Amino acid sequence: MSITHEKSLCQFIYQVDGHSQGKLAYRYISVNKIDAYSTQVKPEFRGKGIAGELYNALIDFAKQQQLKIKPSCSYIEKRMERNNQDLIA
């Protein structure tokens, strides 16, 4: 298992044995603000915590880069309201 940050695609990709099982996509909306707009996990891999791992990678990235997040994705919005309100744009 690994999470790859494809910066050129603005995506975090969750992979097992080189196969993508989920991804989280974002886009820059200003120099210090990103819009996290999509979290997708393949149906056969749902319920295994993959979306949570992708979310954690996004939060770590935002903190490292001192970014605020506009959570357009409902999953990300719910998680941020519970855990990371300080990062909401």
PDB file with one MODEL, atoms N, CA, C and O in Angstrom:
MODEL        1
ATOM      1  N   MET A   1       0.837  -1.175   0.000  1.00  0.00           N
ATOM      2  CA  MET A   1       0.000   0.000   0.000  1.00  0.00           C
ATOM      3  C   MET A   1       0.877   1.232   0.000  1.00  0.00           C
ATOM      4  O   MET A   1       1.863   1.317   0.732  1.00  0.00           O
ATOM      5  N   SER A   2       0.496   2.193  -0.844  1.00  0.00           N
ATOM      6  CA  SER A   2       1.195   3.463  -0.835  1.00  0.00           C
ATOM      7  C   SER A   2       0.253   4.547  -1.336  1.00  0.00           C
ATOM      8  O   SER A   2      -0.665   4.295  -2.116  1.00  0.00           O
ATOM      9  N   ILE A   3       0.509   5.747  -0.868  1.00  0.00           N
ATOM     10  CA  ILE A   3      -0.211   6.912  -1.379  1.00  0.00           C
ATOM     11  C   ILE A   3       0.805   7.754  -2.117  1.00  0.00           C
ATOM     12  O   ILE A   3       1.829   8.157  -1.566  1.00  0.00           O
ATOM     13  N   THR A   4       0.501   8.009  -3.368  1.00  0.00           N
ATOM     14  CA  THR A   4       1.361   8.820  -4.228  1.00  0.00           C
ATOM     15  C   THR A   4       0.707  10.170  -4.427  1.00  0.00           C
ATOM     16  O   THR A   4      -0.493  10.259  -4.689  1.00  0.00           O
ATOM     17  N   HIS A   5       1.505  11.230  -4.300  1.00  0.00           N
ATOM     18  CA  HIS A   5       1.003  12.568  -4.579  1.00  0.00           C
ATOM     19  C   HIS A   5       1.449  12.943  -5.982  1.00  0.00           C
ATOM     20  O   HIS A   5       2.621  13.236  -6.216  1.00  0.00           O
ATOM     21  N   GLU A   6       0.516  12.932  -6.900  1.00  0.00           N
ATOM     22  CA  GLU A   6       0.793  13.329  -8.284  1.00  0.00           C
ATOM     23  C   GLU A   6       0.540  14.826  -8.386  1.00  0.00           C
ATOM     24  O   GLU A   6      -0.566  15.257  -8.711  1.00  0.00           O
ATOM     25  N   LYS A   7       1.577  15.618  -8.105  1.00  0.00           N
ATOM     26  CA  LYS A   7       1.416  17.074  -8.051  1.00  0.00           C
ATOM     27  C   LYS A   7       0.971  17.659  -9.379  1.00  0.00           C
ATOM     28  O   LYS A   7       0.184  18.606  -9.397  1.00  0.00           O
ATOM     29  N   SER A   8       1.449  17.124 -10.484  1.00  0.00           N
ATOM     30  CA  SER A   8       1.077  17.673 -11.794  1.00  0.00           C
ATOM     31  C   SER A   8      -0.407  17.435 -12.097  1.00  0.00           C
ATOM     32  O   SER A   8      -1.016  18.190 -12.855  1.00  0.00           O
ATOM     33  N   LEU A   9      -0.985  16.387 -11.507  1.00  0.00           N
ATOM     34  CA  LEU A   9      -2.405  16.077 -11.697  1.00  0.00           C
ATOM     35  C   LEU A   9      -3.262  16.587 -10.541  1.00  0.00           C
ATOM     36  O   LEU A   9      -4.490  16.520 -10.596  1.00  0.00           O
ATOM     37  N   CYS A  10      -2.608  17.099  -9.491  1.00  0.00           N
ATOM     38  CA  CYS A  10      -3.300  17.544  -8.273  1.00  0.00           C
ATOM     39  C   CYS A  10      -4.157  16.420  -7.704  1.00  0.00           C
ATOM     40  O   CYS A  10      -5.354  16.586  -7.472  1.00  0.00           O
ATOM     41  N   GLN A  11      -3.514  15.269  -7.484  1.00  0.00           N
ATOM     42  CA  GLN A  11      -4.227  14.108  -6.967  1.00  0.00           C
ATOM     43  C   GLN A  11      -3.347  13.325  -5.995  1.00  0.00           C
ATOM     44  O   GLN A  11      -2.125  13.262  -6.127  1.00  0.00           O
ATOM     45  N   PHE A  12      -4.025  12.735  -5.014  1.00  0.00           N
ATOM     46  CA  PHE A  12      -3.415  11.720  -4.165  1.00  0.00           C
ATOM     47  C   PHE A  12      -4.010  10.406  -4.622  1.00  0.00           C
ATOM     48  O   PHE A  12      -5.228  10.285  -4.753  1.00  0.00           O
ATOM     49  N   ILE A  13      -3.162   9.421  -4.866  1.00  0.00           N
ATOM     50  CA  ILE A  13      -3.623   8.135  -5.388  1.00  0.00           C
ATOM     51  C   ILE A  13      -3.215   7.031  -4.419  1.00  0.00           C
ATOM     52  O   ILE A  13      -2.046   6.918  -4.051  1.00  0.00           O
ATOM     53  N   TYR A  14      -4.183   6.223  -4.011  1.00  0.00           N
ATOM     54  CA  TYR A  14      -3.955   5.092  -3.122  1.00  0.00           C
ATOM     55  C   TYR A  14      -3.749   3.864  -3.994  1.00  0.00           C
ATOM     56  O   TYR A  14      -4.621   3.493  -4.779  1.00  0.00           O
ATOM     57  N   GLN A  15      -2.583   3.236  -3.848  1.00  0.00           N
ATOM     58  CA  GLN A  15      -2.247   2.099  -4.694  1.00  0.00           C
ATOM     59  C   GLN A  15      -1.826   0.893  -3.860  1.00  0.00           C
ATOM     60  O   GLN A  15      -1.210   1.024  -2.802  1.00  0.00           O
ATOM     61  N   VAL A  16      -2.176  -0.274  -4.366  1.00  0.00           N
ATOM     62  CA  VAL A  16      -1.691  -1.535  -3.815  1.00  0.00           C
ATOM     63  C   VAL A  16      -1.141  -2.335  -4.986  1.00  0.00           C
ATOM     64  O   VAL A  16      -1.848  -2.584  -5.963  1.00  0.00           O
ATOM     65  N   ASP A  17       0.109  -2.732  -4.885  1.00  0.00           N
ATOM     66  CA  ASP A  17       0.780  -3.484  -5.950  1.00  0.00           C
ATOM     67  C   ASP A  17       0.673  -2.776  -7.302  1.00  0.00           C
ATOM     68  O   ASP A  17       0.480  -3.421  -8.332  1.00  0.00           O
ATOM     69  N   GLY A  18       0.800  -1.448  -7.291  1.00  0.00           N
ATOM     70  CA  GLY A  18       0.778  -0.673  -8.523  1.00  0.00           C
ATOM     71  C   GLY A  18      -0.593  -0.431  -9.117  1.00  0.00           C
ATOM     72  O   GLY A  18      -0.704   0.148 -10.198  1.00  0.00           O
ATOM     73  N   HIS A  19      -1.644  -0.865  -8.428  1.00  0.00           N
ATOM     74  CA  HIS A  19      -3.005  -0.682  -8.931  1.00  0.00           C
ATOM     75  C   HIS A  19      -3.741   0.348  -8.083  1.00  0.00           C
ATOM     76  O   HIS A  19      -3.776   0.244  -6.856  1.00  0.00           O
ATOM     77  N   SER A  20      -4.321   1.332  -8.736  1.00  0.00           N
ATOM     78  CA  SER A  20      -5.067   2.374  -8.045  1.00  0.00           C
ATOM     79  C   SER A  20      -6.367   1.819  -7.472  1.00  0.00           C
ATOM     80  O   SER A  20      -7.141   1.154  -8.161  1.00  0.00           O
ATOM     81  N   GLN A  21      -6.581   2.112  -6.198  1.00  0.00           N
ATOM     82  CA  GLN A  21      -7.823   1.699  -5.551  1.00  0.00           C
ATOM     83  C   GLN A  21      -8.676   2.904  -5.149  1.00  0.00           C
ATOM     84  O   GLN A  21      -9.858   2.760  -4.834  1.00  0.00           O
ATOM     85  N   GLY A  22      -8.069   4.086  -5.164  1.00  0.00           N
ATOM     86  CA  GLY A  22      -8.803   5.295  -4.819  1.00  0.00           C
ATOM     87  C   GLY A  22      -7.978   6.527  -5.116  1.00  0.00           C
ATOM     88  O   GLY A  22      -6.759   6.458  -5.270  1.00  0.00           O
ATOM     89  N   LYS A  23      -8.671   7.667  -5.194  1.00  0.00           N
ATOM     90  CA  LYS A  23      -7.950   8.924  -5.415  1.00  0.00           C
ATOM     91  C   LYS A  23      -8.724  10.088  -4.822  1.00  0.00           C
ATOM     92  O   LYS A  23      -9.944  10.048  -4.669  1.00  0.00           O
ATOM     93  N   LEU A  24      -7.973  11.114  -4.498  1.00  0.00           N
ATOM     94  CA  LEU A  24      -8.521  12.361  -4.000  1.00  0.00           C
ATOM     95  C   LEU A  24      -7.962  13.457  -4.897  1.00  0.00           C
ATOM     96  O   LEU A  24      -6.750  13.558  -5.087  1.00  0.00           O
ATOM     97  N   ALA A  25      -8.853  14.277  -5.446  1.00  0.00           N
ATOM     98  CA  ALA A  25      -8.430  15.324  -6.378  1.00  0.00           C
ATOM     99  C   ALA A  25      -8.686  16.714  -5.793  1.00  0.00           C
ATOM    100  O   ALA A  25      -9.663  16.940  -5.079  1.00  0.00           O
ATOM    101  N   TYR A  26      -7.791  17.624  -6.114  1.00  0.00           N
ATOM    102  CA  TYR A  26      -7.914  19.015  -5.676  1.00  0.00           C
ATOM    103  C   TYR A  26      -7.441  19.924  -6.797  1.00  0.00           C
ATOM    104  O   TYR A  26      -6.833  19.471  -7.766  1.00  0.00           O
ATOM    105  N   ARG A  27      -7.726  21.204  -6.654  1.00  0.00           N
ATOM    106  CA  ARG A  27      -7.221  22.208  -7.601  1.00  0.00           C
ATOM    107  C   ARG A  27      -6.904  23.473  -6.822  1.00  0.00           C
ATOM    108  O   ARG A  27      -7.533  23.770  -5.807  1.00  0.00           O
ATOM    109  N   TYR A  28      -5.934  24.201  -7.307  1.00  0.00           N
ATOM    110  CA  TYR A  28      -5.592  25.476  -6.684  1.00  0.00           C
ATOM    111  C   TYR A  28      -6.614  26.518  -7.117  1.00  0.00           C
ATOM    112  O   TYR A  28      -6.945  26.628  -8.297  1.00  0.00           O
ATOM    113  N   ILE A  29      -7.111  27.285  -6.140  1.00  0.00           N
ATOM    114  CA  ILE A  29      -8.018  28.388  -6.477  1.00  0.00           C
ATOM    115  C   ILE A  29      -7.380  29.733  -6.136  1.00  0.00           C
ATOM    116  O   ILE A  29      -7.902  30.785  -6.505  1.00  0.00           O
ATOM    117  N   SER A  30      -6.264  29.696  -5.440  1.00  0.00           N
ATOM    118  CA  SER A  30      -5.418  30.868  -5.229  1.00  0.00           C
ATOM    119  C   SER A  30      -4.056  30.346  -4.779  1.00  0.00           C
ATOM    120  O   SER A  30      -3.849  29.136  -4.687  1.00  0.00           O
ATOM    121  N   VAL A  31      -3.149  31.242  -4.505  1.00  0.00           N
ATOM    122  CA  VAL A  31      -1.792  30.843  -4.136  1.00  0.00           C
ATOM    123  C   VAL A  31      -1.780  29.996  -2.864  1.00  0.00           C
ATOM    124  O   VAL A  31      -0.976  29.071  -2.745  1.00  0.00           O
ATOM    125  N   ASN A  32      -2.659  30.303  -1.917  1.00  0.00           N
ATOM    126  CA  ASN A  32      -2.645  29.595  -0.644  1.00  0.00           C
ATOM    127  C   ASN A  32      -3.969  28.900  -0.321  1.00  0.00           C
ATOM    128  O   ASN A  32      -4.288  28.668   0.845  1.00  0.00           O
ATOM    129  N   LYS A  33      -4.737  28.571  -1.364  1.00  0.00           N
ATOM    130  CA  LYS A  33      -6.029  27.921  -1.147  1.00  0.00           C
ATOM    131  C   LYS A  33      -6.273  26.871  -2.225  1.00  0.00           C
ATOM    132  O   LYS A  33      -6.081  27.117  -3.416  1.00  0.00           O
ATOM    133  N   ILE A  34      -6.707  25.678  -1.766  1.00  0.00           N
ATOM    134  CA  ILE A  34      -7.057  24.614  -2.705  1.00  0.00           C
ATOM    135  C   ILE A  34      -8.515  24.211  -2.501  1.00  0.00           C
ATOM    136  O   ILE A  34      -9.080  24.365  -1.418  1.00  0.00           O
ATOM    137  N   ASP A  35      -9.089  23.702  -3.551  1.00  0.00           N
ATOM    138  CA  ASP A  35     -10.447  23.166  -3.534  1.00  0.00           C
ATOM    139  C   ASP A  35     -10.326  21.653  -3.632  1.00  0.00           C
ATOM    140  O   ASP A  35      -9.920  21.126  -4.668  1.00  0.00           O
ATOM    141  N   ALA A  36     -10.678  20.949  -2.555  1.00  0.00           N
ATOM    142  CA  ALA A  36     -10.668  19.482  -2.556  1.00  0.00           C
ATOM    143  C   ALA A  36     -12.056  19.054  -3.016  1.00  0.00           C
ATOM    144  O   ALA A  36     -13.017  19.113  -2.249  1.00  0.00           O
ATOM    145  N   TYR A  37     -12.155  18.622  -4.272  1.00  0.00           N
ATOM    146  CA  TYR A  37     -13.467  18.458  -4.886  1.00  0.00           C
ATOM    147  C   TYR A  37     -13.888  17.018  -5.161  1.00  0.00           C
ATOM    148  O   TYR A  37     -15.033  16.790  -5.550  1.00  0.00           O
ATOM    149  N   SER A  38     -13.011  16.047  -4.974  1.00  0.00           N
ATOM    150  CA  SER A  38     -13.416  14.678  -5.295  1.00  0.00           C
ATOM    151  C   SER A  38     -12.617  13.658  -4.509  1.00  0.00           C
ATOM    152  O   SER A  38     -11.388  13.709  -4.469  1.00  0.00           O
ATOM    153  N   THR A  39     -13.332  12.725  -3.882  1.00  0.00           N
ATOM    154  CA  THR A  39     -12.721  11.557  -3.260  1.00  0.00           C
ATOM    155  C   THR A  39     -13.444  10.347  -3.819  1.00  0.00           C
ATOM    156  O   THR A  39     -14.662  10.222  -3.686  1.00  0.00           O
ATOM    157  N   GLN A  40     -12.686   9.456  -4.445  1.00  0.00           N
ATOM    158  CA  GLN A  40     -13.290   8.279  -5.057  1.00  0.00           C
ATOM    159  C   GLN A  40     -12.518   7.034  -4.642  1.00  0.00           C
ATOM    160  O   GLN A  40     -11.288   6.998  -4.688  1.00  0.00           O
ATOM    161  N   VAL A  41     -13.267   6.018  -4.237  1.00  0.00           N
ATOM    162  CA  VAL A  41     -12.687   4.709  -3.928  1.00  0.00           C
ATOM    163  C   VAL A  41     -13.476   3.692  -4.742  1.00  0.00           C
ATOM    164  O   VAL A  41     -14.706   3.723  -4.771  1.00  0.00           O
ATOM    165  N   LYS A  42     -12.759   2.798  -5.399  1.00  0.00           N
ATOM    166  CA  LYS A  42     -13.442   1.771  -6.188  1.00  0.00           C
ATOM    167  C   LYS A  42     -14.392   0.985  -5.284  1.00  0.00           C
ATOM    168  O   LYS A  42     -14.058   0.681  -4.140  1.00  0.00           O
ATOM    169  N   PRO A  43     -15.583   0.658  -5.806  1.00  0.00           N
ATOM    170  CA  PRO A  43     -16.601  -0.003  -4.972  1.00  0.00           C
ATOM    171  C   PRO A  43     -16.114  -1.230  -4.208  1.00  0.00           C
ATOM    172  O   PRO A  43     -16.487  -1.430  -3.052  1.00  0.00           O
ATOM    173  N   GLU A  44     -15.301  -2.031  -4.832  1.00  0.00           N
ATOM    174  CA  GLU A  44     -14.854  -3.262  -4.174  1.00  0.00           C
ATOM    175  C   GLU A  44     -13.882  -3.017  -3.019  1.00  0.00           C
ATOM    176  O   GLU A  44     -13.586  -3.936  -2.255  1.00  0.00           O
ATOM    177  N   PHE A  45     -13.381  -1.781  -2.887  1.00  0.00           N
ATOM    178  CA  PHE A  45     -12.431  -1.462  -1.824  1.00  0.00           C
ATOM    179  C   PHE A  45     -13.010  -0.516  -0.777  1.00  0.00           C
ATOM    180  O   PHE A  45     -12.292  -0.106   0.135  1.00  0.00           O
ATOM    181  N   ARG A  46     -14.278  -0.162  -0.882  1.00  0.00           N
ATOM    182  CA  ARG A  46     -14.904   0.744   0.073  1.00  0.00           C
ATOM    183  C   ARG A  46     -15.027   0.082   1.441  1.00  0.00           C
ATOM    184  O   ARG A  46     -15.127  -1.141   1.551  1.00  0.00           O
ATOM    185  N   GLY A  47     -15.018   0.913   2.478  1.00  0.00           N
ATOM    186  CA  GLY A  47     -15.152   0.408   3.839  1.00  0.00           C
ATOM    187  C   GLY A  47     -13.858  -0.101   4.439  1.00  0.00           C
ATOM    188  O   GLY A  47     -13.874  -0.744   5.489  1.00  0.00           O
ATOM    189  N   LYS A  48     -12.740   0.175   3.790  1.00  0.00           N
ATOM    190  CA  LYS A  48     -11.436  -0.303   4.273  1.00  0.00           C
ATOM    191  C   LYS A  48     -10.548   0.844   4.769  1.00  0.00           C
ATOM    192  O   LYS A  48      -9.372   0.633   5.062  1.00  0.00           O
ATOM    193  N   GLY A  49     -11.106   2.053   4.863  1.00  0.00           N
ATOM    194  CA  GLY A  49     -10.335   3.188   5.368  1.00  0.00           C
ATOM    195  C   GLY A  49      -9.499   3.907   4.331  1.00  0.00           C
ATOM    196  O   GLY A  49      -8.687   4.763   4.681  1.00  0.00           O
ATOM    197  N   ILE A  50      -9.679   3.580   3.075  1.00  0.00           N
ATOM    198  CA  ILE A  50      -8.867   4.194   2.018  1.00  0.00           C
ATOM    199  C   ILE A  50      -9.157   5.689   1.909  1.00  0.00           C
ATOM    200  O   ILE A  50      -8.225   6.486   1.798  1.00  0.00           O
ATOM    201  N   ALA A  51     -10.420   6.080   1.937  1.00  0.00           N
ATOM    202  CA  ALA A  51     -10.765   7.505   1.850  1.00  0.00           C
ATOM    203  C   ALA A  51     -10.135   8.265   3.016  1.00  0.00           C
ATOM    204  O   ALA A  51      -9.664   9.389   2.842  1.00  0.00           O
ATOM    205  N   GLY A  52     -10.124   7.665   4.188  1.00  0.00           N
ATOM    206  CA  GLY A  52      -9.503   8.299   5.344  1.00  0.00           C
ATOM    207  C   GLY A  52      -8.005   8.488   5.182  1.00  0.00           C
ATOM    208  O   GLY A  52      -7.456   9.510   5.593  1.00  0.00           O
ATOM    209  N   GLU A  53      -7.346   7.512   4.589  1.00  0.00           N
ATOM    210  CA  GLU A  53      -5.904   7.635   4.332  1.00  0.00           C
ATOM    211  C   GLU A  53      -5.625   8.752   3.328  1.00  0.00           C
ATOM    212  O   GLU A  53      -4.669   9.513   3.487  1.00  0.00           O
ATOM    213  N   LEU A  54      -6.456   8.846   2.303  1.00  0.00           N
ATOM    214  CA  LEU A  54      -6.310   9.919   1.317  1.00  0.00           C
ATOM    215  C   LEU A  54      -6.555  11.280   1.966  1.00  0.00           C
ATOM    216  O   LEU A  54      -5.843  12.246   1.695  1.00  0.00           O
ATOM    217  N   TYR A  55      -7.564  11.342   2.820  1.00  0.00           N
ATOM    218  CA  TYR A  55      -7.868  12.574   3.546  1.00  0.00           C
ATOM    219  C   TYR A  55      -6.661  12.998   4.397  1.00  0.00           C
ATOM    220  O   TYR A  55      -6.278  14.168   4.394  1.00  0.00           O
ATOM    221  N   ASN A  56      -6.075  12.059   5.112  1.00  0.00           N
ATOM    222  CA  ASN A  56      -4.913  12.374   5.946  1.00  0.00           C
ATOM    223  C   ASN A  56      -3.753  12.910   5.113  1.00  0.00           C
ATOM    224  O   ASN A  56      -3.051  13.826   5.539  1.00  0.00           O
ATOM    225  N   ALA A  57      -3.553  12.341   3.932  1.00  0.00           N
ATOM    226  CA  ALA A  57      -2.484  12.824   3.047  1.00  0.00           C
ATOM    227  C   ALA A  57      -2.773  14.265   2.614  1.00  0.00           C
ATOM    228  O   ALA A  57      -1.864  15.093   2.560  1.00  0.00           O
ATOM    229  N   LEU A  58      -4.030  14.559   2.309  1.00  0.00           N
ATOM    230  CA  LEU A  58      -4.420  15.923   1.931  1.00  0.00           C
ATOM    231  C   LEU A  58      -4.152  16.897   3.071  1.00  0.00           C
ATOM    232  O   LEU A  58      -3.583  17.966   2.851  1.00  0.00           O
ATOM    233  N   ILE A  59      -4.553  16.542   4.278  1.00  0.00           N
ATOM    234  CA  ILE A  59      -4.370  17.418   5.442  1.00  0.00           C
ATOM    235  C   ILE A  59      -2.884  17.651   5.709  1.00  0.00           C
ATOM    236  O   ILE A  59      -2.471  18.782   5.964  1.00  0.00           O
ATOM    237  N   ASP A  60      -2.087  16.600   5.653  1.00  0.00           N
ATOM    238  CA  ASP A  60      -0.641  16.748   5.855  1.00  0.00           C
ATOM    239  C   ASP A  60      -0.044  17.697   4.820  1.00  0.00           C
ATOM    240  O   ASP A  60       0.760  18.568   5.152  1.00  0.00           O
ATOM    241  N   PHE A  61      -0.443  17.520   3.570  1.00  0.00           N
ATOM    242  CA  PHE A  61       0.044  18.388   2.490  1.00  0.00           C
ATOM    243  C   PHE A  61      -0.351  19.842   2.756  1.00  0.00           C
ATOM    244  O   PHE A  61       0.482  20.740   2.642  1.00  0.00           O
ATOM    245  N   ALA A  62      -1.612  20.075   3.108  1.00  0.00           N
ATOM    246  CA  ALA A  62      -2.093  21.439   3.353  1.00  0.00           C
ATOM    247  C   ALA A  62      -1.322  22.094   4.502  1.00  0.00           C
ATOM    248  O   ALA A  62      -0.966  23.269   4.422  1.00  0.00           O
ATOM    249  N   LYS A  63      -1.070  21.345   5.550  1.00  0.00           N
ATOM    250  CA  LYS A  63      -0.319  21.888   6.682  1.00  0.00           C
ATOM    251  C   LYS A  63       1.121  22.204   6.296  1.00  0.00           C
ATOM    252  O   LYS A  63       1.647  23.255   6.661  1.00  0.00           O
ATOM    253  N   GLN A  64       1.760  21.295   5.560  1.00  0.00           N
ATOM    254  CA  GLN A  64       3.149  21.511   5.140  1.00  0.00           C
ATOM    255  C   GLN A  64       3.282  22.734   4.243  1.00  0.00           C
ATOM    256  O   GLN A  64       4.254  23.483   4.336  1.00  0.00           O
ATOM    257  N   GLN A  65       2.297  22.926   3.376  1.00  0.00           N
ATOM    258  CA  GLN A  65       2.350  24.019   2.402  1.00  0.00           C
ATOM    259  C   GLN A  65       1.641  25.286   2.895  1.00  0.00           C
ATOM    260  O   GLN A  65       1.585  26.286   2.180  1.00  0.00           O
ATOM    261  N   GLN A  66       1.102  25.240   4.111  1.00  0.00           N
ATOM    262  CA  GLN A  66       0.356  26.353   4.708  1.00  0.00           C
ATOM    263  C   GLN A  66      -0.805  26.783   3.815  1.00  0.00           C
ATOM    264  O   GLN A  66      -0.963  27.958   3.485  1.00  0.00           O
ATOM    265  N   LEU A  67      -1.617  25.785   3.434  1.00  0.00           N
ATOM    266  CA  LEU A  67      -2.764  26.019   2.570  1.00  0.00           C
ATOM    267  C   LEU A  67      -4.066  25.905   3.348  1.00  0.00           C
ATOM    268  O   LEU A  67      -4.155  25.170   4.331  1.00  0.00           O
ATOM    269  N   LYS A  68      -5.060  26.634   2.901  1.00  0.00           N
ATOM    270  CA  LYS A  68      -6.425  26.468   3.378  1.00  0.00           C
ATOM    271  C   LYS A  68      -7.147  25.611   2.347  1.00  0.00           C
ATOM    272  O   LYS A  68      -6.772  25.578   1.175  1.00  0.00           O
ATOM    273  N   ILE A  69      -8.188  24.920   2.801  1.00  0.00           N
ATOM    274  CA  ILE A  69      -8.908  23.998   1.929  1.00  0.00           C
ATOM    275  C   ILE A  69     -10.369  24.391   1.834  1.00  0.00           C
ATOM    276  O   ILE A  69     -11.044  24.563   2.849  1.00  0.00           O
ATOM    277  N   LYS A  70     -10.849  24.530   0.617  1.00  0.00           N
ATOM    278  CA  LYS A  70     -12.278  24.669   0.364  1.00  0.00           C
ATOM    279  C   LYS A  70     -12.774  23.240   0.108  1.00  0.00           C
ATOM    280  O   LYS A  70     -12.417  22.645  -0.909  1.00  0.00           O
ATOM    281  N   PRO A  71     -13.587  22.681   1.007  1.00  0.00           N
ATOM    282  CA  PRO A  71     -14.003  21.285   0.850  1.00  0.00           C
ATOM    283  C   PRO A  71     -15.272  21.139   0.009  1.00  0.00           C
ATOM    284  O   PRO A  71     -16.372  21.084   0.560  1.00  0.00           O
ATOM    285  N   SER A  72     -15.134  21.077  -1.303  1.00  0.00           N
ATOM    286  CA  SER A  72     -16.286  20.896  -2.190  1.00  0.00           C
ATOM    287  C   SER A  72     -16.817  19.471  -2.144  1.00  0.00           C
ATOM    288  O   SER A  72     -18.007  19.251  -2.369  1.00  0.00           O
ATOM    289  N   CYS A  73     -15.974  18.519  -1.863  1.00  0.00           N
ATOM    290  CA  CYS A  73     -16.370  17.109  -1.732  1.00  0.00           C
ATOM    291  C   CYS A  73     -17.071  16.934  -0.384  1.00  0.00           C
ATOM    292  O   CYS A  73     -16.547  17.351   0.648  1.00  0.00           O
ATOM    293  N   SER A  74     -18.246  16.321  -0.395  1.00  0.00           N
ATOM    294  CA  SER A  74     -19.018  16.172   0.850  1.00  0.00           C
ATOM    295  C   SER A  74     -18.272  15.352   1.907  1.00  0.00           C
ATOM    296  O   SER A  74     -18.372  15.648   3.097  1.00  0.00           O
ATOM    297  N   TYR A  75     -17.538  14.342   1.491  1.00  0.00           N
ATOM    298  CA  TYR A  75     -16.770  13.532   2.441  1.00  0.00           C
ATOM    299  C   TYR A  75     -15.719  14.392   3.139  1.00  0.00           C
ATOM    300  O   TYR A  75     -15.589  14.356   4.363  1.00  0.00           O
ATOM    301  N   ILE A  76     -14.981  15.153   2.364  1.00  0.00           N
ATOM    302  CA  ILE A  76     -13.931  16.001   2.926  1.00  0.00           C
ATOM    303  C   ILE A  76     -14.545  17.074   3.817  1.00  0.00           C
ATOM    304  O   ILE A  76     -14.009  17.379   4.883  1.00  0.00           O
ATOM    305  N   GLU A  77     -15.648  17.637   3.394  1.00  0.00           N
ATOM    306  CA  GLU A  77     -16.318  18.664   4.196  1.00  0.00           C
ATOM    307  C   GLU A  77     -16.704  18.123   5.577  1.00  0.00           C
ATOM    308  O   GLU A  77     -16.455  18.775   6.591  1.00  0.00           O
ATOM    309  N   LYS A  78     -17.309  16.939   5.615  1.00  0.00           N
ATOM    310  CA  LYS A  78     -17.714  16.343   6.897  1.00  0.00           C
ATOM    311  C   LYS A  78     -16.518  16.072   7.792  1.00  0.00           C
ATOM    312  O   LYS A  78     -16.554  16.359   8.989  1.00  0.00           O
ATOM    313  N   ARG A  79     -15.456  15.519   7.212  1.00  0.00           N
ATOM    314  CA  ARG A  79     -14.259  15.226   8.010  1.00  0.00           C
ATOM    315  C   ARG A  79     -13.618  16.505   8.536  1.00  0.00           C
ATOM    316  O   ARG A  79     -13.185  16.556   9.688  1.00  0.00           O
ATOM    317  N   MET A  80     -13.555  17.529   7.705  1.00  0.00           N
ATOM    318  CA  MET A  80     -12.932  18.784   8.129  1.00  0.00           C
ATOM    319  C   MET A  80     -13.750  19.475   9.217  1.00  0.00           C
ATOM    320  O   MET A  80     -13.180  20.059  10.139  1.00  0.00           O
ATOM    321  N   GLU A  81     -15.060  19.417   9.124  1.00  0.00           N
ATOM    322  CA  GLU A  81     -15.904  20.032  10.153  1.00  0.00           C
ATOM    323  C   GLU A  81     -15.686  19.363  11.504  1.00  0.00           C
ATOM    324  O   GLU A  81     -15.770  20.022  12.540  1.00  0.00           O
ATOM    325  N   ARG A  82     -15.407  18.071  11.505  1.00  0.00           N
ATOM    326  CA  ARG A  82     -15.165  17.343  12.755  1.00  0.00           C
ATOM    327  C   ARG A  82     -13.740  17.506  13.268  1.00  0.00           C
ATOM    328  O   ARG A  82     -13.523  17.610  14.475  1.00  0.00           O
ATOM    329  N   ASN A  83     -12.767  17.531  12.356  1.00  0.00           N
ATOM    330  CA  ASN A  83     -11.376  17.403  12.780  1.00  0.00           C
ATOM    331  C   ASN A  83     -10.435  18.550  12.447  1.00  0.00           C
ATOM    332  O   ASN A  83      -9.459  18.763  13.166  1.00  0.00           O
ATOM    333  N   ASN A  84     -10.694  19.281  11.396  1.00  0.00           N
ATOM    334  CA  ASN A  84      -9.721  20.269  10.931  1.00  0.00           C
ATOM    335  C   ASN A  84     -10.371  21.581  10.534  1.00  0.00           C
ATOM    336  O   ASN A  84     -10.105  22.109   9.453  1.00  0.00           O
ATOM    337  N   GLN A  85     -11.218  22.108  11.400  1.00  0.00           N
ATOM    338  CA  GLN A  85     -11.918  23.355  11.081  1.00  0.00           C
ATOM    339  C   GLN A  85     -10.956  24.512  10.820  1.00  0.00           C
ATOM    340  O   GLN A  85     -11.276  25.425  10.059  1.00  0.00           O
ATOM    341  N   ASP A  86      -9.805  24.479  11.435  1.00  0.00           N
ATOM    342  CA  ASP A  86      -8.833  25.557  11.268  1.00  0.00           C
ATOM    343  C   ASP A  86      -8.283  25.650   9.849  1.00  0.00           C
ATOM    344  O   ASP A  86      -7.723  26.681   9.477  1.00  0.00           O
ATOM    345  N   LEU A  87      -8.430  24.607   9.059  1.00  0.00           N
ATOM    346  CA  LEU A  87      -7.915  24.611   7.682  1.00  0.00           C
ATOM    347  C   LEU A  87      -8.985  24.954   6.640  1.00  0.00           C
ATOM    348  O   LEU A  87      -8.680  25.082   5.455  1.00  0.00           O
ATOM    349  N   ILE A  88     -10.221  25.100   7.079  1.00  0.00           N
ATOM    350  CA  ILE A  88     -11.308  25.384   6.122  1.00  0.00           C
ATOM    351  C   ILE A  88     -11.172  26.809   5.609  1.00  0.00           C
ATOM    352  O   ILE A  88     -11.024  27.756   6.382  1.00  0.00           O
ATOM    353  N   ALA A  89     -11.227  26.939   4.290  1.00  0.00           N
ATOM    354  CA  ALA A  89     -11.127  28.268   3.644  1.00  0.00           C
ATOM    355  C   ALA A  89     -12.488  28.935   3.632  1.00  0.00           C
ATOM    356  O   ALA A  89     -12.623  30.054   3.137  1.00  0.00           O
TER     357      ALA A  89
ENDMDL
END
